[in-house]
Amino acid sequence: MISVDGMRPDYVTQADAHQLKVPTLRSFMRDGTYADGVVGVLPTVTHPSHTTLITGVWPAEHGIFNNVHFDPLLKNKDEWYWFAPDIKVPTLWQAASAAGITTASIFWPVTVNARGIDYLIPAYPVRTNEDRPLLEAISRPIGYLEKLEQTIGPLYIIQPVAAWDERLTQTAIALIQDKHPGFMTLHLVSLDSIEHATGPFSPQSNAAMEAIDSMIGRLVEAERAANPNAIVVVVSDHGFASVHMRVNLLIPFVEAGLITLAPTKPNAAPAIADWKATLWNADGYAEVRFKDPNDKQTISQTFSLLARLGLDPQYGIARILVHAGVTEGGGDPDATFAIEMKSGFTIGESLTGNIIIPTPGTGTHGYAPDVPEMQSAFFALGPGIAAHRDVGAIDMRQIAPTIASFLGITLPSAKQPAINYHP
């Protein structure tokens, strides 16, 4: 299973309209089964979505509610959900391993110290060659990544991001050729990064998509050589929307006394000293958090503030969700309420300055799953897979039980039906 971070289905299903040359993925449409769109999770960001892809349940069940941990003082930008023990339900890797299937994973989110993965190179922010021994230390089995690096070169997050995807592809091919895993996951990231900077379907994003299509072609070729009966699935975690405005919603919280800034030296970045209410940001969506969940006065004050901002269209607030609205969509059961932004607006994290900042030509995600641009992708190709079958729109939770069906295993925590892929 190959995940292309941020790939909207219409990069493939409407390739001609976007003047895209993606012959490998178009062959998945011609010879395999695919979805018009995949309705994702709340919020539509990378780590919760990838965890749903591998478990078949919503964030409310698997426990990964955002990319980043809640950090009300904004002190640790790298405090993401990296570690697999945070996942509260069994994964496909564990189920496959229990059935005696050799498993592998490369750069899949939330996999540091994951159980059930025989050959693991987890997602972790190792950004320099000097830090590379850390990635070697958290990979398994010990010494195996170093063996692969003798062929592919040093593995660490490199720029430009297309080069990082190329290195991940080379690593995956080397692992396939060496170990022939029965179930393997791979996460490619360059498209998402470029879409954030230039928007979906920009010339840069289209070039990234075409390069990824070529990488997928080489991965399919390697897998077919190792196992002619292999099934290859290409998915994505979320779609993407064009953005023209960043709204720094924390500034009204500061102005209302809900966040207190620390004294700072001249020209120093502002810092938070204390807070009563703040946001757990996911770009197109944010959960509202309270230091004291029983402080009814602060909850009322905060709701009134956001309701007032929501009446002014310049702030781009689509709606305020109360607790039931979050939990009905499988979101955080501890949420008191949350903010959904309109497509085209993203939430910033500046504490001072202008609340509204134009950002034309950029993109983001995180919006509610029912926003059309947030739909992600599913393509499957291989023996026993119906050719040229469009299954319409599916629920992201259906993908894990479908993979389990391919593998001949069960994933009891996943309750959604498998996709009808049979000829």
Secondary structure in CASP SS format (residue, H / E / C, confidence):
PFRMAT SS
TARGET T0000
AUTHOR 0000-0000-0000
METHOD secondary structure of the structure
MODEL  1
M C 1.00
I E 1.00
S E 1.00
V E 1.00
D C 1.00
G C 1.00
M C 1.00
R C 1.00
P C 1.00
D H 1.00
Y H 1.00
V H 1.00
T H 1.00
Q C 1.00
A C 1.00
D C 1.00
A C 1.00
H C 1.00
Q C 1.00
L C 1.00
K C 1.00
V C 1.00
P H 1.00
T H 1.00
L H 1.00
R H 1.00
S H 1.00
F H 1.00
M H 1.00
R H 1.00
D H 1.00
G C 1.00
T E 1.00
Y E 1.00
A C 1.00
D C 1.00
G E 1.00
V E 1.00
V E 1.00
G C 1.00
V C 1.00
L C 1.00
P C 1.00
T C 1.00
V C 1.00
T H 1.00
H H 1.00
P H 1.00
S H 1.00
H H 1.00
T H 1.00
T H 1.00
L H 1.00
I H 1.00
T H 1.00
G C 1.00
V C 1.00
W C 1.00
P H 1.00
A H 1.00
E H 1.00
H H 1.00
G C 1.00
I C 1.00
F C 1.00
N C 1.00
N C 1.00
V E 1.00
H C 1.00
F C 1.00
D C 1.00
P C 1.00
L C 1.00
L C 1.00
K C 1.00
N C 1.00
K C 1.00
D C 1.00
E C 1.00
W E 1.00
Y C 1.00
W C 1.00
F E 1.00
A H 1.00
P H 1.00
D H 1.00
I C 1.00
K C 1.00
V C 1.00
P C 1.00
T C 1.00
L H 1.00
W H 1.00
Q H 1.00
A H 1.00
A H 1.00
S H 1.00
A H 1.00
A C 1.00
G C 1.00
I C 1.00
T C 1.00
T E 1.00
A E 1.00
S E 1.00
I E 1.00
F C 1.00
W C 1.00
P C 1.00
V C 1.00
T C 1.00
V E 1.00
N C 1.00
A C 1.00
R C 1.00
G C 1.00
I C 1.00
D C 1.00
Y E 1.00
L E 1.00
I E 1.00
P C 1.00
A C 1.00
Y C 1.00
P C 1.00
V C 1.00
R C 1.00
T C 1.00
N H 1.00
E H 1.00
D H 1.00
R H 1.00
P H 1.00
L H 1.00
L H 1.00
E H 1.00
A H 1.00
I H 1.00
S C 1.00
R E 1.00
P C 1.00
I C 1.00
G C 1.00
Y H 1.00
L H 1.00
E H 1.00
K H 1.00
L H 1.00
E H 1.00
Q H 1.00
T H 1.00
I H 1.00
G C 1.00
P C 1.00
L C 1.00
Y C 1.00
I C 1.00
I C 1.00
Q C 1.00
P C 1.00
V H 1.00
A H 1.00
A H 1.00
W H 1.00
D H 1.00
E H 1.00
R H 1.00
L H 1.00
T H 1.00
Q H 1.00
T H 1.00
A H 1.00
I H 1.00
A H 1.00
L H 1.00
I H 1.00
Q H 1.00
D H 1.00
K H 1.00
H C 1.00
P C 1.00
G C 1.00
F E 1.00
M E 1.00
T E 1.00
L E 1.00
H E 1.00
L E 1.00
V C 1.00
S H 1.00
L H 1.00
D H 1.00
S H 1.00
I H 1.00
E H 1.00
H H 1.00
A H 1.00
T H 1.00
G C 1.00
P C 1.00
F C 1.00
S C 1.00
P H 1.00
Q H 1.00
S H 1.00
N H 1.00
A H 1.00
A H 1.00
M H 1.00
E H 1.00
A H 1.00
I H 1.00
D H 1.00
S H 1.00
M H 1.00
I H 1.00
G H 1.00
R H 1.00
L H 1.00
V H 1.00
E H 1.00
A H 1.00
E H 1.00
R H 1.00
A H 1.00
A H 1.00
N C 1.00
P C 1.00
N C 1.00
A C 1.00
I C 1.00
V E 1.00
V E 1.00
V E 1.00
V E 1.00
S C 1.00
D C 1.00
H C 1.00
G C 1.00
F C 1.00
A E 1.00
S E 1.00
V E 1.00
H E 1.00
M E 1.00
R E 1.00
V E 1.00
N C 1.00
L C 1.00
L H 1.00
I H 1.00
P H 1.00
F H 1.00
V H 1.00
E H 1.00
A C 1.00
G C 1.00
L C 1.00
I E 1.00
T E 1.00
L E 1.00
A C 1.00
P C 1.00
T C 1.00
K C 1.00
P C 1.00
N C 1.00
A C 1.00
A C 1.00
P C 1.00
A C 1.00
I E 1.00
A E 1.00
D E 1.00
W E 1.00
K C 1.00
A E 1.00
T E 1.00
L E 1.00
W E 1.00
N E 1.00
A C 1.00
D C 1.00
G C 1.00
Y E 1.00
A E 1.00
E E 1.00
V E 1.00
R E 1.00
F E 1.00
K C 1.00
D C 1.00
P C 1.00
N C 1.00
D C 1.00
K H 1.00
Q H 1.00
T H 1.00
I H 1.00
S H 1.00
Q H 1.00
T H 1.00
F H 1.00
S H 1.00
L H 1.00
L H 1.00
A H 1.00
R H 1.00
L H 1.00
G H 1.00
L C 1.00
D C 1.00
P H 1.00
Q H 1.00
Y H 1.00
G C 1.00
I E 1.00
A E 1.00
R E 1.00
I E 1.00
L E 1.00
V E 1.00
H H 1.00
A H 1.00
G H 1.00
V H 1.00
T H 1.00
E C 1.00
G C 1.00
G C 1.00
G C 1.00
D C 1.00
P C 1.00
D C 1.00
A C 1.00
T C 1.00
F E 1.00
A E 1.00
I E 1.00
E E 1.00
M E 1.00
K C 1.00
S C 1.00
G C 1.00
F E 1.00
T E 1.00
I E 1.00
G C 1.00
E C 1.00
S C 1.00
L C 1.00
T C 1.00
G C 1.00
N C 1.00
I C 1.00
I E 1.00
I E 1.00
P E 1.00
T E 1.00
P E 1.00
G E 1.00
T E 1.00
G E 1.00
T E 1.00
H C 1.00
G C 1.00
Y C 1.00
A C 1.00
P C 1.00
D C 1.00
V C 1.00
P H 1.00
E H 1.00
M H 1.00
Q C 1.00
S E 1.00
A C 1.00
F E 1.00
F E 1.00
A E 1.00
L E 1.00
G C 1.00
P C 1.00
G C 1.00
I C 1.00
A C 1.00
A C 1.00
H C 1.00
R E 1.00
D E 1.00
V C 1.00
G C 1.00
A E 1.00
I E 1.00
D E 1.00
M H 1.00
R H 1.00
Q H 1.00
I H 1.00
A H 1.00
P H 1.00
T H 1.00
I H 1.00
A H 1.00
S H 1.00
F H 1.00
L H 1.00
G C 1.00
I C 1.00
T C 1.00
L C 1.00
P C 1.00
S C 1.00
A C 1.00
K C 1.00
Q C 1.00
P C 1.00
A C 1.00
I C 1.00
N C 1.00
Y C 1.00
H C 1.00
P C 1.00
END
